[in-house]
């Protein structure tokens, strides 16, 4: 196998006609890799995303998954990663991330507080509370290969991705369909699927193919339904780690530096107790999401 790249979460190898994903125990937030490894995390991501690839495959949705090689490694179909794409390109990974939001949370809530997103933009006639359900799902697109993710309007998204408007709308329909299935599945085990992101390729005939990983505690936000119904939000995803760094003031220092073009402060490691808590979360969330034993 030929080593290709080491990302925030996984190492990627070329194995001829296929790629090998080796999931690490690295963890990142705010586009920063935390200098703390999380036990069980790589295994949780590999096994959880493998579950979802099989699940959507059984429902007729094309994806790149071939097999799990071991508990931290999967084999997938290979797609090109060209510098430039257009309406005549094919067999490539779209250089965008596709995000669906079903509740007011995370960076959407930050944008509402900052005023860059208005309540009426997302269907409200009042300022929503954190955790409030959106009147209808919000489909958003961000950059993928820039230093930090950047929200795009449709015109720029189409220009960057080489997609036609019809293909963009087909992707939106497919992603929302997957989310509906996901929410139904995890709802059996008392979870709410609040939001998540997906990556997509276009196949040899420009057919939609779900790639990378999705539906894990890294890419998606899950809440405890019984607590939500009682008026309390319990984060059951990597959001727990983001909230920790918000509570320490690191998030504000980082984004202040970014907004002013200053050197970004190094992200400090997680305390041992917090790292253990996060490790336990990834292991138990595999069971809660998939219904399978660790």
C-alpha positions as a Python dict, from the first residue, in 0.01 Angstrom:
ca = {
    (1, 'X'): (0, 0, 0),
    (2, 'X'): (112, 354, -74),
    (3, 'X'): (55, 619, 192),
    (4, 'X'): (-144, 915, 53),
    (5, 'X'): (-231, 1148, 338),
    (6, 'X'): (-287, 1185, 708),
    (7, 'X'): (-594, 1391, 793),
    (8, 'X'): (-743, 1515, 1116),
    (9, 'X'): (-899, 1175, 1184),
    (10, 'X'): (-772, 904, 949),
    (11, 'X'): (-474, 794, 745),
    (12, 'X'): (-541, 709, 380),
    (13, 'X'): (-352, 453, 169),
    (14, 'X'): (-368, 368, -200),
    (15, 'X'): (-414, -6, -252),
    (16, 'X'): (-437, -15, -630),
    (17, 'X'): (-800, 2, -737),
    (18, 'X'): (-918, 85, -384),
    (19, 'X'): (-835, 305, -87),
    (20, 'X'): (-768, 198, 269),
    (21, 'X'): (-891, 418, 555),
    (22, 'X'): (-707, 363, 884),
    (23, 'X'): (-893, 543, 1161),
    (24, 'X'): (-677, 704, 1428),
    (25, 'X'): (-757, 807, 1784),
    (26, 'X'): (-689, 1171, 1695),
    (27, 'X'): (-959, 1426, 1769),
    (28, 'X'): (-1007, 1777, 1633),
    (29, 'X'): (-1235, 2072, 1695),
    (30, 'X'): (-1254, 2413, 1525),
    (31, 'X'): (-1014, 2275, 1256),
    (32, 'X'): (-746, 2218, 1525),
    (33, 'X'): (-606, 1874, 1616),
    (34, 'X'): (-607, 1835, 1994),
    (35, 'X'): (-277, 1700, 2135),
    (36, 'X'): (-464, 1420, 2315),
    (37, 'X'): (-550, 1079, 2173),
    (38, 'X'): (-890, 931, 2260),
    (39, 'X'): (-891, 558, 2331),
    (40, 'X'): (-1151, 364, 2126),
    (41, 'X'): (-1229, 660, 1901),
    (42, 'X'): (-1086, 519, 1577),
    (43, 'X'): (-1265, 189, 1626),
    (44, 'X'): (-1592, 364, 1704),
    (45, 'X'): (-1575, 578, 1389),
    (46, 'X'): (-1482, 286, 1163),
    (47, 'X'): (-1750, 52, 1294),
    (48, 'X'): (-2023, 317, 1312),
    (49, 'X'): (-1965, 452, 961),
    (50, 'X'): (-1944, 95, 825),
    (51, 'X'): (-2286, 31, 980),
    (52, 'X'): (-2435, 333, 804),
    (53, 'X'): (-2277, 251, 466),
    (54, 'X'): (-2429, -97, 480),
    (55, 'X'): (-2760, 51, 598),
    (56, 'X'): (-2800, 302, 315),
    (57, 'X'): (-2669, 45, 67),
    (58, 'X'): (-2952, -185, 171),
    (59, 'X'): (-3188, 106, 94),
    (60, 'X'): (-3050, 152, -256),
    (61, 'X'): (-2820, 450, -194),
    (62, 'X'): (-2484, 415, -366),
    (63, 'X'): (-2172, 460, -152),
    (64, 'X'): (-1800, 385, -164),
    (65, 'X'): (-1784, 122, 113),
    (66, 'X'): (-1645, -223, 25),
    (67, 'X'): (-1553, -392, 352),
    (68, 'X'): (-1412, -358, 701),
    (69, 'X'): (-1056, -493, 702),
    (70, 'X'): (-1041, -482, 1081),
    (71, 'X'): (-1210, -280, 1354),
    (72, 'X'): (-1016, 36, 1272),
    (73, 'X'): (-971, -9, 896),
    (74, 'X'): (-1203, -7, 597),
    (75, 'X'): (-1160, -55, 224),
    (76, 'X'): (-1348, 179, -11),
    (77, 'X'): (-1379, 255, -380),
    (78, 'X'): (-1143, 519, -512),
    (79, 'X'): (-1245, 850, -671),
    (80, 'X'): (-1027, 1124, -815),
    (81, 'X'): (-945, 1443, -624),
    (82, 'X'): (-867, 1689, -906),
    (83, 'X'): (-770, 2053, -858),
    (84, 'X'): (-1043, 2175, -1094),
    (85, 'X'): (-1377, 2024, -1193),
    (86, 'X'): (-1659, 2117, -1426),
    (87, 'X'): (-1990, 1991, -1569),
    (88, 'X'): (-1802, 1743, -1792),
    (89, 'X'): (-1589, 1597, -1510),
    (90, 'X'): (-1668, 1256, -1362),
    (91, 'X'): (-1546, 1005, -1104),
    (92, 'X'): (-1436, 1270, -853),
    (93, 'X'): (-1490, 1370, -492),
    (94, 'X'): (-1693, 1692, -479),
    (95, 'X'): (-1480, 1953, -293),
    (96, 'X'): (-1765, 2051, -60),
    (97, 'X'): (-1923, 1941, 266),
    (98, 'X'): (-2301, 1906, 273),
    (99, 'X'): (-2462, 1990, 607),
    (100, 'X'): (-2820, 1933, 718),
    (101, 'X'): (-2957, 2095, 1032),
    (102, 'X'): (-3284, 2000, 1195),
    (103, 'X'): (-3243, 2201, 1517),
    (104, 'X'): (-3085, 2532, 1618),
    (105, 'X'): (-2742, 2438, 1752),
    (106, 'X'): (-2369, 2476, 1707),
    (107, 'X'): (-2237, 2730, 1459),
    (108, 'X'): (-2591, 2811, 1340),
    (109, 'X'): (-2673, 2941, 1686),
    (110, 'X'): (-2343, 3135, 1689),
    (111, 'X'): (-2438, 3299, 1358),
    (112, 'X'): (-2782, 3390, 1491),
    (113, 'X'): (-2629, 3553, 1799),
    (114, 'X'): (-2376, 3740, 1583),
    (115, 'X'): (-2651, 3857, 1347),
    (116, 'X'): (-2494, 3708, 1034),
    (117, 'X'): (-2798, 3479, 1005),
    (118, 'X'): (-3139, 3627, 1075),
    (119, 'X'): (-3423, 3423, 1233),
    (120, 'X'): (-3642, 3495, 930),
    (121, 'X'): (-3369, 3348, 704),
    (122, 'X'): (-3439, 3006, 854),
    (123, 'X'): (-3816, 3029, 891),
    (124, 'X'): (-3866, 3183, 1238),
    (125, 'X'): (-4071, 3489, 1330),
    (126, 'X'): (-3890, 3507, 1666),
    (127, 'X'): (-3536, 3461, 1794),
    (128, 'X'): (-3509, 3084, 1853),
    (129, 'X'): (-3372, 2922, 2163),
    (130, 'X'): (-3076, 2686, 2148),
    (131, 'X'): (-3211, 2342, 2059),
    (132, 'X'): (-3535, 2467, 1905),
    (133, 'X'): (-3650, 2257, 1611),
    (134, 'X'): (-3623, 2429, 1274),
    (135, 'X'): (-3951, 2485, 1084),
    (136, 'X'): (-3795, 2284, 800),
    (137, 'X'): (-3454, 2120, 755),
    (138, 'X'): (-3173, 2361, 669),
    (139, 'X'): (-2938, 2243, 392),
    (140, 'X'): (-2602, 2419, 385),
    (141, 'X'): (-2277, 2379, 193),
    (142, 'X'): (-1924, 2466, 303),
    (143, 'X'): (-1579, 2449, 150),
    (144, 'X'): (-1377, 2134, 210),
    (145, 'X'): (-1019, 2207, 105),
    (146, 'X'): (-963, 2549, 256),
    (147, 'X'): (-779, 2596, 587),
    (148, 'X'): (-1108, 2659, 766),
    (149, 'X'): (-1456, 2570, 642),
    (150, 'X'): (-1646, 2857, 480),
    (151, 'X'): (-2021, 2873, 423),
    (152, 'X'): (-2116, 2909, 55),
    (153, 'X'): (-2416, 3034, -135),
    (154, 'X'): (-2548, 2816, -415),
    (155, 'X'): (-2378, 3004, -699),
    (156, 'X'): (-2030, 2971, -546),
    (157, 'X'): (-2099, 2611, -446),
    (158, 'X'): (-2189, 2523, -806),
    (159, 'X'): (-1880, 2702, -937),
    (160, 'X'): (-1642, 2523, -698),
    (161, 'X'): (-1803, 2180, -732),
    (162, 'X'): (-1873, 2153, -1105),
    (163, 'X'): (-2231, 2055, -1020),
    (164, 'X'): (-2535, 2155, -1220),
    (165, 'X'): (-2830, 2300, -1033),
    (166, 'X'): (-3024, 1978, -1096),
    (167, 'X'): (-2742, 1768, -947),
    (168, 'X'): (-2721, 1999, -648),
    (169, 'X'): (-3094, 1955, -587),
    (170, 'X'): (-3063, 1576, -628),
    (171, 'X'): (-2785, 1572, -367),
    (172, 'X'): (-3003, 1775, -130),
    (173, 'X'): (-3290, 1529, -174),
    (174, 'X'): (-3059, 1230, -119),
    (175, 'X'): (-2900, 1376, 194),
    (176, 'X'): (-3236, 1464, 347),
    (177, 'X'): (-3361, 1113, 267),
    (178, 'X'): (-3060, 964, 449),
    (179, 'X'): (-3120, 1192, 748),
    (180, 'X'): (-3481, 1083, 767),
    (181, 'X'): (-3373, 718, 777),
    (182, 'X'): (-3104, 794, 1035),
    (183, 'X'): (-3342, 975, 1269),
    (184, 'X'): (-3590, 688, 1245),
    (185, 'X'): (-3318, 430, 1318),
    (186, 'X'): (-3152, 603, 1616),
    (187, 'X'): (-3494, 703, 1749),
    (188, 'X'): (-3547, 334, 1828),
    (189, 'X'): (-3275, 375, 2091),
    (190, 'X'): (-3388, 705, 2237),
    (191, 'X'): (-3171, 941, 2033),
    (192, 'X'): (-3243, 1254, 1830),
    (193, 'X'): (-3031, 1317, 1520),
    (194, 'X'): (-2995, 1695, 1534),
    (195, 'X'): (-2759, 1763, 1244),
    (196, 'X'): (-2471, 1620, 1046),
    (197, 'X'): (-2244, 1653, 747),
    (198, 'X'): (-2173, 1433, 448),
    (199, 'X'): (-1925, 1415, 165),
    (200, 'X'): (-2017, 1304, -184),
    (201, 'X'): (-1851, 1193, -506),
    (202, 'X'): (-1981, 1177, -859),
    (203, 'X'): (-1927, 837, -1021),
    (204, 'X'): (-1820, 755, -1377),
    (205, 'X'): (-2166, 856, -1503),
    (206, 'X'): (-2189, 1148, -1255),
    (207, 'X'): (-2412, 941, -1028),
    (208, 'X'): (-2424, 1042, -659),
    (209, 'X'): (-2201, 836, -429),
    (210, 'X'): (-2179, 889, -50),
    (211, 'X'): (-1812, 885, 56),
    (212, 'X'): (-1576, 949, 348),
    (213, 'X'): (-1771, 880, 672),
    (214, 'X'): (-2097, 996, 825),
    (215, 'X'): (-2339, 928, 1107),
    (216, 'X'): (-2071, 900, 1377),
    (217, 'X'): (-2022, 1098, 1696),
    (218, 'X'): (-1764, 1303, 1500),
    (219, 'X'): (-1966, 1427, 1201),
    (220, 'X'): (-2315, 1430, 1350),
    (221, 'X'): (-2488, 1573, 1655),
    (222, 'X'): (-2704, 1343, 1867),
    (223, 'X'): (-2916, 1430, 2170),
    (224, 'X'): (-3087, 1223, 2438),
    (225, 'X'): (-3458, 1231, 2350),
    (226, 'X'): (-3596, 1184, 2701),
    (227, 'X'): (-3388, 1476, 2828),
    (228, 'X'): (-3479, 1693, 2528),
    (229, 'X'): (-3848, 1626, 2592),
    (230, 'X'): (-3791, 1738, 2951),
    (231, 'X'): (-3634, 2066, 2834),
    (232, 'X'): (-3267, 1969, 2872),
    (233, 'X'): (-3010, 1911, 2598),
    (234, 'X'): (-2753, 1639, 2662),
    (235, 'X'): (-2480, 1636, 2397),
    (236, 'X'): (-2388, 1285, 2282),
    (237, 'X'): (-2125, 1367, 2020),
    (238, 'X'): (-1797, 1553, 1971),
    (239, 'X'): (-1997, 1863, 2057),
    (240, 'X'): (-1915, 1771, 2418),
    (241, 'X'): (-1550, 1852, 2340),
    (242, 'X'): (-1637, 2175, 2159),
    (243, 'X'): (-1839, 2287, 2460),
    (244, 'X'): (-1544, 2210, 2688),
    (245, 'X'): (-1317, 2442, 2488),
    (246, 'X'): (-1588, 2706, 2482),
    (247, 'X'): (-1608, 2687, 2863),
    (248, 'X'): (-1232, 2739, 2898),
    (249, 'X'): (-1239, 3049, 2675),
    (250, 'X'): (-1023, 2887, 2406),
    (251, 'X'): (-1294, 2910, 2140),
    (252, 'X'): (-1327, 3287, 2188),
    (253, 'X'): (-949, 3339, 2182),
    (254, 'X'): (-913, 3130, 1867),
    (255, 'X'): (-1189, 3301, 1671),
    (256, 'X'): (-1079, 3645, 1785),
    (257, 'X'): (-732, 3570, 1646),
    (258, 'X'): (-881, 3443, 1321),
    (259, 'X'): (-1102, 3747, 1278),
    (260, 'X'): (-803, 3979, 1331),
    (261, 'X'): (-559, 3782, 1117),
    (262, 'X'): (-334, 3708, 1416),
    (263, 'X'): (-143, 3385, 1490),
    (264, 'X'): (-382, 3124, 1623),
    (265, 'X'): (-328, 3007, 1981),
    (266, 'X'): (-228, 2642, 2022),
    (267, 'X'): (-510, 2424, 2144),
    (268, 'X'): (-428, 2275, 2486),
    (269, 'X'): (-462, 1901, 2556),
    (270, 'X'): (-769, 1758, 2724),
    (271, 'X'): (-737, 1679, 3095),
    (272, 'X'): (-715, 1305, 3167),
    (273, 'X'): (-1062, 1292, 3319),
    (274, 'X'): (-1218, 1465, 3020),
    (275, 'X'): (-1031, 1239, 2776),
    (276, 'X'): (-1167, 932, 2960),
    (277, 'X'): (-1520, 1075, 2947),
    (278, 'X'): (-1489, 1134, 2572),
    (279, 'X'): (-1351, 783, 2515),
    (280, 'X'): (-1646, 632, 2700),
    (281, 'X'): (-1881, 844, 2491),
    (282, 'X'): (-1745, 715, 2159),
    (283, 'X'): (-1773, 354, 2274),
    (284, 'X'): (-2126, 385, 2409),
    (285, 'X'): (-2242, 590, 2110),
    (286, 'X'): (-2143, 309, 1878),
    (287, 'X'): (-2392, 92, 2067),
    (288, 'X'): (-2662, 361, 2085),
    (289, 'X'): (-2638, 453, 1717),
    (290, 'X'): (-2612, 102, 1572),
    (291, 'X'): (-2794, -110, 1827),
    (292, 'X'): (-2496, -347, 1829),
    (293, 'X'): (-2269, -445, 2118),
    (294, 'X'): (-1917, -307, 2143),
}
